Amino acid sequence: MFNHSMNIFFYQRQILIAILMLLIILQHYIFRPELNNIFFRILCNLIGSVVNNKIRVHGNTDGINNSNLLLMANHYDGFSDANNLYNLYRKHNSINILNTIVKADFLGNPNDKKIYKLFNYLKGAILESLGLIPYIRGDKDDGVIVKNKIKECLEKGKNILIYPEGVAHRNGIPVAFKQGIFNLAVENKMNILPITIKYNRDIGSEKGEPANIELLFDNEVDIYIHEVIRETDDCYKANDPVALKHKVFDIISSPFGELANRSV
């Protein structure tokens, strides 16, 4: 009974995302460029109203109003985290575009028999409209391409949201960050804005588990905006990406207290 209920909610979530993708494609092809930002803002606000999360923001939001910035956050659920963080970002930075790094199968793949398969053929328009940069996990050649895209975006004054673990967790507590993005940050002196998102319950899912759409609604969410780590930081001066990774991990994990356990 439990599995059957979970499957129903999983397909409802897919249908909800499918409808959102159609709306995004429409705005991409119909509206003039100067109206896209307005449309997307309205769409995010609409989703926020339906999801009905109560958000409390902690820290100085001035850090969001920067360019050439890597925003790094822990990860519960792609849909819920992204919507909450995008809404927060657009309230404090209406100028610089926010791109996001996502898995290449974010919208499905040719072997996917679910509803995402339809959107695999429209993937290009959806990715461009949402400012998503896809990556193929474990593919070194694709990793080089993604790194170049990150540098290109920052050089153009855009900002990028990254989940440095690369995976979501049921309780959102960070476990270990990937090293590659910190190597890139040190090499190119990229500013980092650590962000912690913390829900009042475990709304996420572990890798391979179906998401429960019921858990995405009516949550209390605390979002902690930490201080920007700039190129003047000691980690950059020492050219030490490992130390930078540990520093960002400890900052993002701090609202969870002793529950977080950093892995080297």
C-alpha atoms as one frame of an Amber mdcrd trajectory, in Angstrom:
protein
   0.000   0.000   0.000   2.820   2.356   0.902   4.710   1.688  -2.331   1.535
   2.129  -4.369   0.888   5.500  -2.713   4.489   6.580  -3.295   4.226   5.672
  -6.994   1.046   7.736  -7.359   2.728  10.785  -5.841   5.823  10.183  -7.993
   3.765  10.290 -11.190   1.863  13.338  -9.948   5.185  15.063  -9.456   6.216
  14.164 -12.999   2.953  15.550 -14.382   3.394  18.771 -12.371   6.924  19.230
 -13.689   5.738  18.415 -17.220   3.151  21.205 -17.063   5.787  23.621 -15.779
   8.111  22.650 -18.620   5.395  23.426 -21.165   4.842  26.857 -19.630   8.565
  27.538 -19.684   8.833  26.531 -23.344   5.928  28.843 -24.187   7.603  31.813
 -22.528  10.874  30.959 -24.279   9.366  31.022 -27.766   6.474  33.476 -27.429
   7.615  36.322 -25.211  10.156  38.948 -26.166  13.451  38.558 -24.259  12.751
  41.512 -21.983   9.519  39.842 -20.826  11.043  36.449 -20.070  12.374  37.526
 -16.683   8.993  38.949 -15.678   7.192  35.783 -16.758   9.632  33.537 -14.949
   9.341  35.597 -11.781   5.534  35.320 -11.886   5.803  31.572 -12.529   8.134
  31.061  -9.565   5.825  33.089  -7.320   2.858  31.026  -8.513   4.651  27.779
  -7.715   5.644  29.193  -4.343   2.015  30.043  -3.545   0.853  26.537  -4.439
   3.660  24.819  -2.534   2.988  27.129   0.436   6.358  26.961   2.156   6.986
  29.421   4.981  10.518  30.732   4.468  12.679  32.402   7.100  15.897  33.999
   5.864  18.928  34.314   8.127  22.041  36.342   7.407  22.953  39.199   5.116
  21.196  38.950   1.745  23.500  41.606   0.258  25.818  38.797  -0.792  23.219
  37.584  -3.299  23.334  40.900  -5.143  26.708  40.163  -6.735  27.939  38.932
 -10.082  30.591  36.326 -10.939  29.395  34.238  -8.014  29.164  30.516  -7.241
  26.194  29.873  -4.960  26.705  26.542  -3.171  23.983  24.814  -1.152  23.087
  21.512   0.448  20.427  19.445  -1.259  17.101  17.830  -0.289  14.964  17.819
  -3.429  15.603  19.299  -6.870  12.154  20.803  -7.334  11.649  22.245  -3.864
  15.223  23.459  -3.280  15.434  25.116  -6.680  12.119  26.922  -6.356  12.887
  28.242  -2.865  16.407  29.343  -3.790  15.340  30.868  -7.124  12.598  32.883
  -5.441  15.066  34.147  -2.848  17.640  34.964  -5.503  15.234  36.941  -7.675
  14.095  39.039  -4.733  17.647  40.255  -4.192  19.231  40.068  -7.653  17.057
  41.012 -10.611  19.976  41.772 -12.923  22.355  38.824 -13.055  21.072  35.557
 -14.489  21.277  32.506 -12.216  22.358  29.332 -13.955  22.209  25.920 -12.287
  24.292  22.769 -12.748  22.038  19.701 -13.136  22.435  16.043 -14.038  22.125
  15.347 -17.764  19.167  13.010 -17.138  17.300  15.745 -15.260  14.622  15.650
 -17.976  14.900  11.967 -18.745  16.765   9.953 -21.354  15.881   7.831 -24.413
  15.494   4.750 -22.192  13.108   6.458 -19.798   9.601   5.063 -20.207   7.976
   7.652 -17.982   6.559  11.026 -18.885  10.016  12.649 -18.985  10.721  10.767
 -22.213   8.544  13.261 -24.110  10.580  16.167 -22.839  13.858  14.571 -23.819
  13.140  15.862 -27.325  12.487  19.376 -26.034  15.427  19.335 -23.665  17.419
  22.051 -25.446  14.691  24.683 -25.159  13.915  23.781 -21.555  17.549  23.867
 -20.461  18.125  27.210 -22.154  14.955  28.743 -20.723  15.773  27.687 -17.177
  19.464  28.499 -17.417  20.404  24.884 -16.660  23.851  23.491 -17.435  23.700
  19.676 -17.710  26.576  17.400 -16.800  27.175  13.685 -17.275  28.382  12.167
 -14.029  31.697  10.334 -14.371  32.377  11.593 -17.914  35.730  13.424 -17.914
  35.252  14.930 -21.379  31.857  16.310 -20.414  33.399  17.573 -17.178  35.788
  19.740 -19.187  32.870  21.127 -21.212  30.910  21.971 -18.064  33.927  23.669
 -16.475  34.326  25.847 -19.571  30.634  26.746 -19.457  30.950  27.739 -15.803
  33.891  30.007 -16.559  32.084  31.487 -19.560  28.958  32.237 -17.513  30.921
  33.957 -14.763  32.928  35.975 -17.267  29.615  37.274 -18.642  28.525  38.397
 -15.173  26.102  35.538 -14.575  25.876  33.585 -11.337  25.744  29.805 -10.905
  23.959  27.636  -8.345  25.768  24.398  -7.530  24.978  21.509  -5.215  28.588
  20.468  -4.506  27.602  16.970  -3.330  25.995  16.184  -6.671  23.245  14.202
  -4.901  20.291  14.878  -2.629  19.707  13.508   0.869  16.507  12.786   2.742
  17.493  14.969   5.692  19.510  17.484   3.668  22.589  17.055   5.855  25.766
  17.264   3.741  27.952  14.161   3.621  30.833  14.912   1.257  31.526  17.476
  -1.462  33.079  16.735  -4.847  36.569  18.176  -5.297  36.446  19.296  -8.945
  34.469  22.511  -8.528  36.843  23.703  -5.799  39.860  23.050  -8.006  38.187
  25.213 -10.630  37.304  27.903  -8.083  40.895  28.218  -6.854  42.365  28.151
 -10.362  40.080  30.972 -11.485  39.657  32.863  -8.182  35.876  32.407  -8.132
  33.875  33.966  -5.297  31.661  31.513  -3.394  28.438  32.229  -1.500  27.635
  29.291   0.845  23.920  28.785   1.508  22.216  26.360   3.870  18.632  25.307
   3.295  16.957  23.522   6.214  13.393  22.200   6.283  11.403  21.412   9.414
  11.134  17.770   8.303  12.944  15.294   6.057  11.445  16.110   2.647  14.246
  14.764   0.471  15.094  11.374  -0.970  18.234   9.309  -1.293  19.619   8.278
  -4.675  17.321   5.776  -6.361  14.349   6.473  -4.105  11.077   7.902  -5.462
  10.190  11.345  -4.186   7.042  11.904  -2.131   5.263  14.957  -3.523   3.211
  15.327  -0.322   6.353  16.320   1.562   7.009  19.293  -0.722   3.980  21.234
   0.526   3.365  23.315   3.658   6.901  23.247   5.025   8.782  25.660   7.214
  12.117  26.489   5.610  15.120  28.240   7.099  17.611  29.588   4.558  20.965
  30.710   5.913  22.959  33.154   3.775  26.588  33.006   4.822  29.383  35.464
   4.050  30.897  35.438   0.565  34.275  33.686   0.376  36.340  35.944  -1.840
  39.625  35.501  -3.674  41.379  37.277  -0.794  40.604  34.304   1.469  43.576
  32.328   2.833  42.515  29.225   0.873  43.005  31.128  -2.372  46.232  32.710
  -1.211  47.596  29.260  -0.331  46.265  27.821  -3.603  44.592  25.068  -1.555
  41.315  23.753  -3.072  41.042  20.971  -0.472  41.052  23.510   2.354  38.469
  25.548   0.433  36.234  22.484   0.067  36.454  21.771   3.790  35.765  25.401
   4.656  32.649  25.585   2.473  31.440  22.229   3.793  31.818  23.326   7.413
  30.010  26.611   6.759  27.057  25.009   4.950  26.847  22.243   7.573  26.989
  24.586  10.575  23.187  25.035  11.024  22.904  21.235  11.429  25.346  21.218
  14.350  26.902  17.891  15.295  24.645  15.975  12.893  26.954  16.843  10.009
  30.043  14.684   9.485  32.592  15.854   6.960  34.294  13.202   4.830  37.795
  13.965   3.518
